[in-house]
Amino acid sequence: MIDHSRLEAAWWASFIGDALAMPVHWYYTRSRIAVDYGEIDHYMAPHNPHPDSILWRSKYQHTDATDDILHDQARFWGGPRGIHYHQFLHAGENTLNIRLAALLAESLVECGQYDRDDFARRYLDFMLTPGTHGDTYVEEYHRAFFRHYAEGRELGDCGIEDIHIGGLATLTPLILFHAANRHAMHEAVASHIELTHKGPVAAEAAKVFADLMYFLLQGVPVDDAIERAGGAAHTALTWPYRSWVRTRPDDEVVGAQFSPACYLEDSLPATLFLAVKYGSDLRAGLMSNARLGGDNCHRGVVLGALLGAQGGMHAVPQAWINGLHEHDRLKGLLEKLSALALKGG
């Protein structure tokens, strides 16, 4: 049976994990995190310079209105060093991929079911309409998708093979929508991620995330959830996380054992380590994730969902919920989404 408190907490914490880490997203010089932003126990707006930004050597040239996804942000690509990827976002605001998670939730509640074509149309409108989001950076998968769309490909053929954890960042609403039906969850998650992130790496990671969430939402302890999700069926489920919790610091596991970067072979087990270690302390877990740098926003989304599903609403700081930039919109979506989920999706 679905625990409503766990479902709500997973929703809120997924957005919180992203917004909390946003100012130090893709920081790889960890010593600069505390220097630039301090403790990171509350939401902050980002500022320039970003010590590890690669926007100065990033390129994207649109051909016409069918692939113009940078709009007025294009002037910062290939420009001066130090431009922050999220330079115009407010404190508590979510990054682009997580905005798309909210877009997926809107599609779910308005259609009453998962409709990939409906989401794809919303995705096109969102990305091609100036002013829908404030992010300066758009990931490679977005750029490839719209290049292919401009070439006239069918929407289902516009995605690319992708191995980054950003692909998991839009999945939480879909997982929660199908929380009572594991089979339906698997089918919907596989279809959704394949739209933009093709290939076995993303598909298998999405299945692991969905399975863990399915069991955690039922109140299964995280160690048992890892076992039930398949054990040796995926490499990320085989690491001795519990042993590392007792013997190794976070910045060694996420740094030496696993890269803090976005590639799923490292980012998924790094996230699961934090989910095991901080299962009873969501606040400390999301703060640690932010301080570890790298792709901490997308790790934070997945980690937040996992920790929220473990701890329920009492684990989520109310100030962090209230401080989300789009709190009212997200609250409305949650009420509608949870009502559908509790009816069976």
C-alpha positions, 0 to 999 in steps of 0.5 A: 500500500502506498504511504501518502506521506512518503509520496509527498516527501519524495515529490518535494525532496526531488525539487529541493535536492536540485534547488539546494545544489543549484548555485554550486552545480558542476563545481569540480573545485570543491574548495571553492564551494564553501568559499563562494557559498558557505554552508549551503543549508538554505537556498541561494541565488547563483553568481558569477564567476563559476570556477569550472564553467565550460560555457566559454568553449561550448557551442550550439548554432540553431538553423531556424525557429525549429531548433532555437532553444537558446534564445537570448541566452545564446550570447553567453555561449563561447563568451567570457570565462566564468559564466554560471550555468544558472546565472539568472535563476532565483534562490530556490528555483529549479534548473531546466531538467527539473522544470521538465519534470513539472511539465511531465506532471502537468501532462499526467494530471491533465491527460489522466495517464501517461501520454508520451506524445502529449509530453513531447508536444509540451516539451517542444513548446516549452523549449522553443518559446522564449522566456519559459525558463531562465537557464543559460545552459541546456544539456547535450541531449536537448541540443541533439533532440532539436537538431534532429527535430529541425532535420524533420525526424519524427519525435520518437527518433529525435533522442540520442543514446545518452549515459547521464544522470540528467535523464533520470531527473524528469522521472519522479512524477511518473514514478509517483503516478504509477506508485501502486503498479510496478508493471505500469511504472516500468512500462511508462518509465522505459517509454519516457526515458527512451524519448530523449535518452536512448540506449541500455545504460539510461534504460537500465538505470531508470529501471533501478530508480523506479524499482527502488522507489516502488519498494521505498514508497511501500515502506521497505527499508533501503537495504531490502529495497536494493535487494528486491530491486534485483541485487546483482541485476545491475552493478549499482546494486552490488556495491557494499554501501553499508560497509562504506557508510561505516568506514569511508567519508562522503568525499572519498566515496563520491570523489575517489571511488565514484566520480562526482560527474554526470555519467551514470556508471558513477553517478547512480552508485554515488547517489545510492551510497548517499541514500543508504547513509542518510536514509534517516537524515534527509536534510544532512543528505541533501546538504552533503550532496550539494557540497560534493559538487559535480552533477549534484543537481541531478544527483540531488533530484534522485537522492531527494526522491529516494530519501523522501520515500524513506523518511516521509514528510516529517523528514523534509524541512518545511522551510525548504518546501516553502522556499521553493521558487514555484512552491504554489504551482508545485503544491497544486500539481502534487495534490492532483498527482497524488490523488490520481496515484492513490486511485491506482494511476 
